[in-house]
Amino acid sequence: MKGYTRTSALGPISDFVEARGGSIERMFSRADLPLSLLDNPDLPLPLSEQFSILREGGRELGDAFFGASLGQLVSMEKLSAFGAWVSGAPTLASAIDRSRRGLNRFMQTATLLELRVKGNSAIWSIEFLDPGRTGRFQNELLGVSYLIDGIRYFAGPRWRPDLIHCTCQGAEQARQLEHIFNAPVKPDARVCAVAFDMALLAATGPKHTHPTFEEEPPIPPSRRVQEDVAALSAIALLERQPKIDWVAGKLDMSRRTLQRALEAEGCSFSDVLEGLLQDRAITLLRATNLGLTDIALQLGYSDGAHFSRAFRRWMGIAPSQYRAQTHT
């Protein structure tokens, strides 16, 4: 099952890497992704690509537990509008319930959150259903860090987990992670989880005003190949027009396999790209005062004339006429 998250789930990754002497530019180059992703925190990002970014973070800093180290700085409250909505719950129990109900629609798909009660202990787990690539372990460490921060928001800044169930292997890895998490770690778990006193479920935490749930744009479902192509193309478009070979590589397909998959859905790569460019052009014309040449360059056209011809083909009028009509 393919999953998507938001770029905001990476937390303060740029500052973290640079503070430790690494290069965030080199990381993103090795992951073959545009660095400008970090300037678009609400943009949907394939989970497998987040896995890759975290893998490269570990390589860049020589940190086998990069996800856990980065996780010490993440904040559930700052996890897009979804995180603010969860943190605004009246109790920890309500926040966990909000996370379960809203995660796959508003923040991250192909991910399961589950709360179990065993005796006097509550166990909150996170499981990623996306098969992903190497880097999955780092993402599991980052994911459980968000759970820890979410509980701490209600339990208080000095709270520590009673036990962390971790997918790490063996006692030595568990011992190293205990130094990072400052809590006992049980290795060789099937999924990562946090165990805590169930009495904390009634904790109320601080009072803040947060956005309503409806203000968070939903994560698009990934039921068809063309939706995956559109999401990846939107990422590439942050710097240049996407190439089919790049998109196919990100989907672990050959160019021809991708073309056939799109043909089976009644479209082509150029169809998906044209629709994306049209939507982006309309947004830029309506919501910004950028000149037509600047818009053309943002969309990957060599000049304003090429963009104007394409827009006239889509809408039947020139982009300047469209802007004039929408601004009256």
C-alpha positions as CSV (number, residue, x, y, z in Angstrom):
1,M,0.0,0.0,0.0
2,K,1.5,3.3,-1.1
3,G,1.3,6.1,1.5
4,Y,1.6,9.9,1.5
5,T,2.6,12.3,4.3
6,R,3.2,16.0,4.4
7,T,6.6,17.6,4.1
8,S,6.0,19.1,7.6
9,A,6.4,15.6,9.1
10,L,10.2,16.0,8.5
11,G,10.2,18.6,11.3
12,P,13.2,21.0,11.6
13,I,15.4,18.7,9.5
14,S,17.3,21.4,7.8
15,D,18.4,23.3,10.9
16,F,19.2,19.9,12.6
17,V,21.4,18.7,9.9
18,E,23.2,22.0,9.4
19,A,23.8,22.4,13.2
20,R,25.6,19.1,13.2
21,G,27.9,20.0,10.3
22,G,26.0,18.2,7.5
23,S,24.7,19.5,4.2
24,I,20.9,19.4,3.6
25,E,21.6,20.2,0.0
26,R,23.7,17.1,-0.4
27,M,21.1,15.0,1.3
28,F,18.3,16.1,-1.0
29,S,20.5,15.8,-4.1
30,R,21.3,12.1,-3.2
31,A,17.6,11.5,-2.6
32,D,16.9,13.1,-6.0
33,L,14.4,15.5,-4.6
34,P,14.1,19.3,-4.8
35,L,15.3,21.1,-1.6
36,S,12.4,23.6,-2.1
37,L,10.2,20.9,-0.7
38,L,11.1,22.2,2.7
39,D,9.5,25.6,1.8
40,N,6.2,23.8,1.1
41,P,5.3,22.0,4.4
42,D,1.8,21.0,3.4
43,L,2.7,19.5,0.1
44,P,1.9,15.7,-0.1
45,L,5.1,13.7,-0.1
46,P,5.2,9.9,-0.8
47,L,6.2,8.1,2.4
48,S,8.8,6.1,0.5
49,E,10.5,9.5,-0.4
50,Q,10.4,10.5,3.3
51,F,12.1,7.2,4.0
52,S,14.8,8.1,1.5
53,I,15.4,11.5,2.9
54,L,15.8,10.1,6.4
55,R,18.1,7.4,5.1
56,E,20.3,10.1,3.5
57,G,20.2,12.1,6.8
58,G,21.7,9.1,8.6
59,R,24.4,8.7,5.9
60,E,25.2,12.4,5.9
61,L,25.7,12.6,9.7
62,G,26.9,9.0,10.2
63,D,24.0,8.5,12.6
64,A,22.5,5.0,12.7
65,F,19.6,6.5,14.7
66,F,19.0,9.7,12.7
67,G,15.2,9.4,13.0
68,A,15.4,9.3,16.8
69,S,17.9,12.1,17.0
70,L,15.8,14.3,14.8
71,G,12.8,13.2,16.7
72,Q,14.0,14.9,19.9
73,L,13.2,18.2,18.2
74,V,9.8,17.5,16.6
75,S,6.5,18.8,17.9
76,M,3.1,17.2,17.4
77,E,1.6,20.7,17.9
78,K,3.5,22.0,14.9
79,L,2.7,19.0,12.6
80,S,0.6,21.1,10.2
81,A,-2.9,22.1,11.1
82,F,-3.7,18.5,11.8
83,G,-1.1,18.5,14.7
84,A,-2.6,21.7,16.1
85,W,-6.1,20.2,16.0
86,V,-4.9,17.0,17.8
87,S,-3.0,19.1,20.4
88,G,-6.2,21.2,21.0
89,A,-8.1,18.2,22.3
90,P,-9.5,18.5,25.9
91,T,-7.6,15.4,27.1
92,L,-4.8,13.0,26.0
93,A,-7.4,10.3,25.4
94,S,-9.3,12.7,23.1
95,A,-6.1,13.7,21.3
96,I,-5.2,10.0,20.6
97,D,-8.7,9.5,19.3
98,R,-8.4,12.5,17.0
99,S,-5.1,11.2,15.7
100,R,-6.6,7.8,14.9
101,R,-9.7,9.3,13.2
102,G,-7.9,12.0,11.2
103,L,-4.4,10.8,10.4
104,N,-5.1,9.0,7.2
105,R,-7.3,11.8,5.8
106,F,-5.5,14.9,6.8
107,M,-1.8,14.1,7.6
108,Q,-0.5,10.7,6.5
109,T,-1.9,7.7,4.7
110,A,-0.9,4.0,4.9
111,T,-0.3,4.5,8.6
112,L,-2.0,2.9,11.6
113,L,-2.3,4.3,15.1
114,E,-3.6,2.0,17.8
115,L,-4.2,2.4,21.5
116,R,-4.3,-0.7,23.7
117,V,-4.7,-1.0,27.5
118,K,-3.0,-3.7,29.4
119,G,-3.5,-3.7,33.1
120,N,-2.6,-0.2,34.3
121,S,-0.5,0.5,31.2
122,A,-1.6,2.2,27.9
123,I,0.3,1.3,24.8
124,W,0.1,3.7,21.8
125,S,1.6,2.2,18.6
126,I,2.4,3.4,15.1
127,E,2.7,1.1,12.1
128,F,3.6,2.0,8.5
129,L,1.9,-0.1,5.8
130,D,3.9,1.4,2.9
131,P,6.6,-1.1,2.1
132,G,8.9,1.8,1.3
133,R,12.7,1.5,0.8
134,T,15.7,1.6,3.0
135,G,15.2,4.3,5.5
136,R,12.0,2.7,6.9
137,F,13.7,2.1,10.3
138,Q,14.6,5.8,10.6
139,N,11.0,6.7,9.8
140,E,9.8,4.4,12.6
141,L,12.1,6.2,15.0
142,L,10.8,9.5,13.9
143,G,7.2,8.3,14.1
144,V,7.4,7.1,17.7
145,S,9.1,10.4,18.6
146,Y,5.9,12.2,17.5
147,L,3.9,9.9,19.7
148,I,6.2,10.7,22.7
149,D,5.9,14.4,22.1
150,G,2.1,14.1,21.7
151,I,1.9,12.5,25.2
152,R,4.3,14.9,26.7
153,Y,2.2,17.8,25.5
154,F,-0.5,16.7,27.9
155,A,1.6,14.9,30.6
156,G,4.1,17.8,31.1
157,P,7.6,18.5,29.9
158,R,9.3,16.3,32.4
159,W,7.3,13.2,31.5
160,R,9.2,10.1,30.2
161,P,7.8,6.9,28.7
162,D,7.6,3.9,31.0
163,L,8.8,1.8,28.0
164,I,9.4,2.2,24.3
165,H,8.8,-0.8,22.1
166,C,11.1,-0.5,19.1
167,T,11.9,-2.4,15.9
168,C,15.6,-2.0,16.6
169,Q,17.6,-5.3,16.7
170,G,19.2,-6.6,19.8
171,A,20.2,-5.3,23.2
172,E,23.1,-3.1,21.9
173,Q,20.9,-1.0,19.6
174,A,18.3,-0.7,22.4
175,R,21.0,0.5,24.8
176,Q,22.1,3.2,22.3
177,L,18.5,4.3,21.8
178,E,17.9,4.5,25.5
179,H,20.5,7.3,25.6
180,I,18.6,9.2,22.9
181,F,15.1,8.7,24.2
182,N,16.1,8.8,27.9
183,A,13.7,5.9,28.5
184,P,13.8,2.1,28.6
185,V,13.7,0.5,25.1
186,K,12.6,-3.0,24.3
187,P,14.0,-4.2,21.0
188,D,12.8,-6.6,18.3
189,A,9.2,-5.3,18.4
190,R,6.9,-5.7,15.3
191,V,5.9,-2.1,15.5
192,C,7.1,0.9,17.5
193,A,5.0,1.9,20.5
194,V,5.0,4.0,23.7
195,A,3.9,2.5,27.0
196,F,2.7,4.9,29.7
197,D,0.5,5.0,32.8
198,M,-3.2,4.8,31.7
199,A,-4.1,7.4,34.3
200,L,-2.5,10.0,31.9
201,L,-5.3,9.5,29.5
202,A,-7.3,12.0,31.6
203,A,-4.5,14.6,31.4
204,T,-5.7,17.9,30.1
205,G,-2.5,19.7,29.1
206,P,-2.2,23.5,28.3
207,K,-5.1,25.5,26.8
208,H,-4.6,27.0,23.4
209,T,-6.7,28.1,20.5
210,H,-6.2,25.9,17.4
211,P,-7.5,25.8,13.9
212,T,-10.6,23.6,13.2
213,F,-10.1,20.3,11.6
214,E,-11.8,21.4,8.4
215,E,-9.0,23.9,7.7
216,E,-6.6,21.2,7.0
217,P,-6.6,20.2,3.3
218,P,-7.0,16.4,2.9
219,I,-4.2,14.1,1.7
220,P,-5.2,12.8,-1.7
221,P,-5.9,9.1,-1.9
222,S,-3.5,7.0,-3.9
223,R,-5.9,4.6,-5.7
224,R,-4.6,5.1,-9.3
225,V,-1.2,5.5,-10.9
226,Q,-2.2,8.9,-12.3
227,E,-2.6,10.2,-8.8
228,D,0.9,9.1,-7.9
229,V,2.2,10.6,-11.1
230,A,0.4,13.9,-10.3
231,A,1.8,14.0,-6.7
232,L,5.3,13.4,-7.8
233,S,5.0,15.8,-10.7
234,A,3.9,18.5,-8.3
235,I,7.1,18.0,-6.3
236,A,9.3,18.1,-9.4
237,L,7.5,21.3,-10.5
238,L,8.9,23.1,-7.5
239,E,12.1,23.5,-9.6
240,R,11.4,22.3,-13.2
241,Q,8.9,20.5,-15.3
242,P,8.9,16.8,-14.4
243,K,10.4,14.2,-16.7
244,I,8.6,10.9,-17.2
245,D,11.8,8.9,-16.5
246,W,12.2,10.6,-13.2
247,V,8.6,9.9,-12.2
248,A,8.9,6.3,-13.3
249,G,12.1,5.8,-11.3
250,K,10.4,7.2,-8.2
251,L,7.6,4.6,-8.7
252,D,10.1,1.8,-9.3
253,M,8.8,1.3,-12.8
254,S,10.4,1.5,-16.3
255,R,9.2,4.3,-18.5
256,R,7.2,1.8,-20.7
257,T,5.6,0.2,-17.7
258,L,4.4,3.6,-16.4
259,Q,3.1,4.5,-19.9
260,R,1.1,1.3,-20.1
261,A,-0.3,1.7,-16.5
262,L,-1.5,5.2,-17.5
263,E,-2.9,4.0,-20.7
264,A,-4.9,1.4,-18.8
265,E,-6.4,4.3,-16.8
266,G,-7.3,6.1,-20.0
267,C,-4.7,8.9,-19.9
268,S,-1.0,9.6,-20.6
269,F,1.9,11.3,-18.8
270,S,1.4,14.4,-20.8
271,D,-2.3,14.5,-19.9
272,V,-1.5,14.4,-16.2
273,L,1.2,17.0,-16.5
274,E,-1.0,19.3,-18.6
275,G,-3.8,19.1,-15.9
276,L,-1.3,19.9,-13.2
277,L,0.2,22.9,-15.1
278,Q,-3.3,24.2,-15.9
279,D,-4.3,24.1,-12.2
280,R,-1.1,25.7,-11.1
281,A,-1.3,28.4,-13.7
282,I,-4.9,29.3,-12.7
283,T,-3.9,29.5,-9.0
284,L,-0.9,31.8,-9.8
285,L,-3.0,34.0,-12.0
286,R,-5.8,34.3,-9.5
287,A,-3.9,34.4,-6.2
288,T,-0.7,36.3,-7.1
289,N,0.5,39.5,-8.9
290,L,3.3,37.7,-10.6
291,G,4.0,38.7,-14.2
292,L,3.3,36.3,-17.0
293,T,7.0,35.7,-17.6
294,D,7.6,34.8,-14.0
295,I,4.6,32.5,-14.0
296,A,5.9,30.8,-17.2
297,L,9.3,30.2,-15.6
298,Q,7.7,28.8,-12.4
299,L,5.8,26.3,-14.6
300,G,8.9,25.3,-16.5
301,Y,8.2,27.1,-19.8
302,S,11.2,28.8,-21.5
303,D,9.3,32.1,-22.0
304,G,6.0,33.8,-21.6
305,A,5.0,33.2,-25.2
306,H,5.1,29.4,-24.8
307,F,3.1,29.6,-21.6
308,S,0.5,31.9,-23.3
309,R,0.0,29.5,-26.1
310,A,-0.5,26.6,-23.8
311,F,-3.0,28.6,-21.6
312,R,-5.0,29.7,-24.6
313,R,-5.2,26.0,-25.6
314,W,-6.5,25.1,-22.2
315,M,-8.9,27.9,-21.5
316,G,-9.6,29.5,-24.9
317,I,-8.4,32.9,-23.9
318,A,-5.0,34.5,-23.1
319,P,-3.8,34.4,-19.5
320,S,-3.9,38.2,-19.3
321,Q,-7.6,38.2,-20.3
322,Y,-8.3,35.4,-17.7
323,R,-6.6,37.4,-14.9
324,A,-8.5,40.5,-15.9
325,Q,-11.8,38.6,-15.8
326,T,-11.2,37.0,-12.4
327,H,-10.0,40.2,-10.8
328,T,-13.2,42.2,-11.7
